[in-house]
Amino acid sequence: MFKVFRDAAGPCLVPAGSVLAVGAFDGLHRGHAALLDCARARATAQGLTPAGVSFEPLPRAFFSRTPLPRLSSLREKLCGFRDAGIQRLLLLRFNAALAAMNAEDFVREVIVGRMNAREVWVGADFRFGHRRAGDVPLLQSLGAQLGFEVHMLETIEAEEGGRVSATRIRELLAAGEFAQAARLLGRPFAIGGRVVRGNRVGRELGYPTANIRLGRRVSPVQGIFAVRIGGVDAQPRPGVASLGVRPMFDGREPLLEAHLFDFDGDLYGRRIEVEFVAKLRDEGKFADLDALKMQMDRDAAQAREILNRHPREGLDPATLMRGNEGAGFRVPAPMKPAPAPE
C-alpha cells in the first residue's frame, strides 16, 4: 500500500527495512523511472520495502529568485511514485530548517532514522545537505558506518546523445520540441486538472473551451498549441489550446483553455489531461473580437492539419516506470556498491 509522509522528524516509517531512492524527481522522466525501477526490483528480491525520499517544493525552486517551471504537478508526482511500485514516500517539506540540516544529520535522521534504509539508490549527480556539501562518496562512507549500501545509477543518455534531465526537458518544451521532450519523459508532456467555468467568451466566438487553472504551478510552455485531450473518451480527442494570461482580456492568472474539435458536451468538474503536440504561435493582442475570431479559425485549421499529419504515437503510460531499454535509451547497469573512501 502506498503511503506518503511529510516530516523529517519522527519515528521509523519502515521497521522491516527499505530500499530507498532519493531525489527531486520533477517529471519522473526516464532517468527517474530507471532509478525507481532498480529500487523496487532490489526491494522485492530482498523482501524489503521499496521507498523514496523527495522534496516539495523542489530545492531548486526554494532557492530560485524566479519561479521554476514544473514538469509535473504534486498529484502527478505522487501518482508516478505509486505506479512505480513505491510503497513508502517521505515527501519532505523543503524549508529553511531542512536547507540548514547538514549532510551527516540528514543521513542519520532521515535515511536511517526515518526510512531504515538497507540500500540507497541515487543518480550520478546526487548532492544533499547544507550547501549541497554531501555527495556520493560521503554517502558511501556513512553507509559503511551505519549499515546500508549505496548504489549509484550512471547517467542515462538518449540515443541521439545528451543526458536525460529535467533541465533539458524544460528547455526542449520551451523551444517547442515536444516530440523529443516526450522521448525523454517517456510520455507526451501534459497538464491535467479539473475543468472549471470560465468567462464563456470562447463559446460566444464559436470555440467553447475546457478550462484548467494552474494554481501555483508554473508551466514550462506558453502560447497556442495543437493538443490532444484525454479523460473524455477512450482515446484522446484532438483540439487546440491556449495557455497564458489572455492579453486580449487583461488576464493575470495563467489559464489553460482547451477546445475539443467536434465535441459538444459538459465537462465541468471532470478531470482531463491536455497533451501538447505542437506550438502554433505566442499569445497576442488583437484589434477587436472579429480579428481574434479570424486568428482562432486559422489556429484551429492549422492544429487539425498537424494532428491529422502526426497521429498519436502510443507511448504506453506503463513505460514511464518500466522498460527504458528498446525505446532509444542507453540504460547502464547499476554500479555495485563502491567501497567507502578511506
Residue pairs with C-beta under 8 A, 6 or more apart in sequence:
1 87
2 81
2 82
2 86
2 87
2 88
2 89
3 87
3 88
3 89
4 78
4 89
4 91
5 13
5 88
5 89
5 90
5 91
5 114
6 90
6 91
6 92
6 93
7 92
7 93
8 90
8 92
8 93
8 98
8 101
8 109
8 110
8 114
9 109
9 114
10 114
11 114
12 113
12 114
12 115
12 116
13 51
13 88
13 90
13 114
13 115
13 116
14 49
14 51
14 88
14 115
14 116
15 116
16 47
16 48
16 49
16 116
17 48
17 49
17 116
17 117
17 118
18 43
18 48
18 49
18 50
18 51
18 88
18 115
18 116
18 117
18 118
19 39
19 40
19 42
19 43
19 46
19 48
19 49
19 50
19 51
19 117
19 118
19 119
19 121
20 39
20 51
20 52
20 53
20 111
20 115
20 117
20 119
20 120
20 121
21 35
21 36
21 38
21 39
21 51
21 52
21 53
21 86
21 120
21 121
21 122
22 52
22 53
22 54
22 111
22 120
22 121
22 122
22 126
22 128
23 32
23 35
23 53
23 54
23 122
23 123
23 126
24 54
24 55
24 58
24 59
24 60
24 166
25 32
25 52
25 54
25 77
25 80
25 81
26 58
26 70
26 71
26 72
26 77
26 166
27 70
27 71
27 72
27 166
27 169
27 185
28 36
28 72
28 76
28 77
28 80
28 81
28 84
28 320
28 321
29 71
29 164
29 165
29 166
29 169
29 184
29 185
29 186
30 156
30 164
30 184
30 185
30 186
30 324
30 327
30 329
31 123
31 153
31 155
31 156
31 163
31 164
31 165
32 80
33 84
33 186
33 320
33 321
33 322
33 324
34 153
34 156
34 324
34 331
35 121
35 122
35 123
35 153
36 50
36 52
36 81
36 84
36 85
36 86
36 321
37 84
37 321
37 322
37 324
38 121
38 151
38 153
38 334
39 50
39 51
39 52
39 86
39 119
39 121
40 50
40 84
40 85
40 86
42 48
42 119
42 121
42 151
43 49
43 50
43 51
44 50
46 118
48 118
48 119
49 87
49 88
50 85
50 86
50 87
50 88
51 86
51 87
51 88
51 89
51 90
51 115
51 117
52 81
52 86
52 88
52 89
52 90
53 89
53 90
53 92
53 110
53 111
53 115
54 77
54 81
54 89
54 90
54 91
54 92
55 91
55 92
55 93
55 94
55 98
56 74
56 77
56 91
56 92
56 93
56 94
57 94
58 68
58 70
58 94
59 94
59 99
60 68
61 67
61 68
61 70
62 94
62 95
62 99
63 99
67 218
68 218
69 170
69 173
69 174
69 218
69 219
69 220
70 217
70 218
70 219
70 220
71 166
71 169
71 170
71 173
71 185
71 189
71 220
72 80
73 191
73 192
73 193
73 217
75 192
76 192
78 89
78 91
80 320
80 321
81 89
83 317
83 318
83 320
83 321
84 321
85 321
88 115
90 110
90 114
90 115
92 98
92 110
99 130
100 130
101 109
101 129
101 130
102 129
102 130
102 133
103 128
103 129
103 130
103 133
103 134
103 138
104 129
104 134
104 138
104 142
105 129
106 128
106 129
106 134
107 134
107 139
107 142
107 146
108 142
108 146
111 117
111 120
111 148
112 146
112 147
112 148
117 148
118 147
118 148
118 149
119 148
119 149
119 150
119 151
120 139
120 143
120 148
120 149
120 150
120 151
121 151
121 152
121 153
121 334
122 136
122 139
122 150
122 151
122 152
122 153
123 152
123 153
123 155
124 136
124 152
124 153
124 154
124 155
125 155
126 135
126 136
126 139
126 152
127 133
127 134
127 135
128 134
128 135
128 139
136 150
136 152
136 338
137 341
139 150
140 150
140 337
140 338
140 339
140 340
140 341
141 340
141 341
143 149
143 150
143 337
143 340
144 339
144 340
145 340
149 337
150 337
150 338
151 334
151 335
151 336
151 337
152 334
152 335
152 338
153 332
153 334
153 335
154 332
154 335
155 163
155 164
155 332
156 163
156 164
156 324
156 329
156 330
156 331
156 332
157 163
157 164
157 329
157 330
158 164
158 183
158 184
158 328
158 329
159 328
159 329
159 330
160 328
162 168
164 184
164 329
168 184
169 181
169 184
169 185
169 189
170 220
172 178
172 180
172 181
172 184
173 181
173 189
173 220
173 221
173 276
174 220
174 221
176 221
176 278
176 279
178 188
178 189
178 276
178 277
178 278
178 279
181 189
182 188
182 189
182 313
182 315
183 327
183 328
185 320
186 315
186 319
186 320
186 324
186 327
187 315
187 317
187 319
187 320
188 228
188 275
188 276
188 277
188 312
188 315
189 220
189 221
189 275
189 276
190 230
190 273
190 274
190 275
190 276
191 212
191 214
191 217
191 219
191 243
191 256
191 273
191 274
191 276
192 212
192 231
192 271
192 272
192 273
192 274
193 212
193 213
193 214
193 256
193 271
193 272
194 212
194 269
194 270
194 271
194 272
195 210
195 211
195 212
195 267
195 268
195 269
195 270
195 271
195 272
196 211
196 212
196 213
196 268
197 211
197 268
198 209
198 211
198 255
198 257
199 249
200 208
201 249
202 208
202 209
202 257
202 259
203 209
205 289
205 292
205 293
205 296
206 293
206 296
207 240
207 259
207 296
207 300
208 259
209 241
209 257
209 258
209 259
210 229
210 257
210 258
210 259
210 260
210 267
210 272
211 255
211 256
211 257
211 258
212 255
212 256
212 258
212 272
212 274
213 253
213 255
213 256
214 253
214 254
214 255
214 256
219 243
219 254
219 256
221 243
221 276
221 279
222 243
222 244
222 254
222 282
222 283
223 242
223 243
223 244
223 279
223 280
223 281
223 282
223 283
224 240
224 241
224 242
224 279
224 280
224 281
224 282
224 283
224 299
225 240
225 241
225 242
225 243
225 276
225 277
225 278
225 279
225 280
225 303
226 238
226 239
226 240
226 277
226 278
226 280
226 302
226 303
226 306
226 307
227 238
227 239
227 240
227 241
227 258
227 274
227 275
227 276
227 277
227 303
228 236
228 237
228 238
228 239
228 274
228 275
228 277
228 307
228 312
229 236
229 237
229 238
229 239
229 258
229 260
229 272
229 273
229 274
229 275
230 236
230 237
230 272
230 273
230 274
230 275
231 270
231 271
231 272
231 273
232 260
232 263
232 265
232 267
232 270
232 272
235 312
236 273
236 275
236 312
237 260
237 261
237 263
238 260
238 261
238 303
238 304
238 307
239 258
239 259
239 260
239 261
239 263
239 274
239 303
240 258
240 259
240 261
240 280
240 299
240 300
240 303
241 256
241 257
241 258
241 259
241 274
241 276
242 256
242 257
242 283
243 254
243 255
243 256
243 257
244 251
244 254
244 255
244 283
245 251
245 252
245 253
245 254
245 255
245 283
246 255
246 283
247 283
247 284
247 285
248 285
248 286
248 292
256 274
258 272
258 274
259 300
261 300
261 303
261 304
275 312
277 306
277 307
277 310
278 303
278 306
278 310
280 299
280 302
280 303
281 299
284 295
286 292
286 295
319 327
324 331
325 331
